[in-house]
Amino acid sequence: MDQLGGSVRWLNDHNPEVEAVPVMLHPSRATDAKATAVPGMRVITPELFGKLKEAVTAYAAALASSPDRWADEQAVREQLAHHKLTGDRFLTTYAEPVSPS
């Protein structure tokens, strides 16, 4: 968490116009008593990582079902939305808020 916090602070110092979205892949969403969670931090747990992997695989398979689908912006957009891989749904679907220990 300290490394993630340092990265967010660096981004805020160097690019204040960019909003950081701190995300960590970790076996648990609970923080250690000695850790300080980054505000707004989300965690991708192994269970959610499995769901994300399935979604990405299904997304790629759907687009690979026809040679021209990868170049079809509408098909790509539809598949991203269907598998909840869009910016507005990705974190709420595949990551959880960090939980104090």
N, C-alpha and C positions, 0 to 999 in steps of 0.2 A: 504494500500500500504506500510505503514511503516513496518508492520509485515512481509509482503512478502519480502520486501527489506532486513530486518534483517535475514530472513531465507536464502536468497541468499548469503548474506555476510558470514554467518556462514558456509554454504556449501563451499564457495570459500576458506575460511580460513582453514577448516578442510580436504577438499578433492579437492585441486586445479586441479587435473587431471580430475574432473567431470565437465561437462558443465551444468550449471543450466538452466532450462527452466521455467521461472516464469509465472504461469498461475493463474488467479483468476476468480471465478464465481461471476458475479456482474450484476445488472440490467442495467448498462450503461458502455460503453467503454470510455466515456469522463471522464477525471480526474477533480477533484476539483481544484480550483485555489491554494489551500494551500497544495495540495498533490504533491509528487515527484514520478513520475512513475519509476519503475525499468526498466533499459535498456533491450530491447528485450521482454518486458512483453506483454502477450496476455490475452484477456478477453473472457470468455464464457458467452455470454448474454443469457437471457431467450429464445429467438428465437433459438439460436444455441444449447442451452441445449435441447430444444425440438427435434431438428433434431438428436442430439447425442443419445437421449433416443430412438427414433425410429430406428436408425441404430443398436444400441446394442440389442434391442428387436428383430429386423429382423435377426440379426446375430445368436442370440441364437435359434430362431425358426427354422432357416435353418439347424442348426446343430442338433436340437432335432427331425428333421423329420425322422431320422433313428437312432436306438440305437448305431450303431457303428461309426457314424460320428464324435463324440467327440474325439475318439481315432485316427482318420484318420488325420495325420498331413497335408496332401495335402488339404483336405476339410476345415480344420481350416484356413490354409493359404489363400485359395481362398476366403473364406467368409470374413476374415479380410480385404483383398484387395478390395473385392466387396463393402463393406460397409465403406471403407475409414477409417479403424480403425488401420492402420499400422503406425509405427513411422514416416514415411516420409510424411504422408498425414493427420494424425489426427489433428494437430494444424492448418494447413492451411484450413481445412474443417470445424472444429468445434470451432475455436477461432479466434478472430480478434485482430489486433494490438491495443494497447491502443491509445486513441486520446487525445491530449491536450485540455483543456476546453476553 
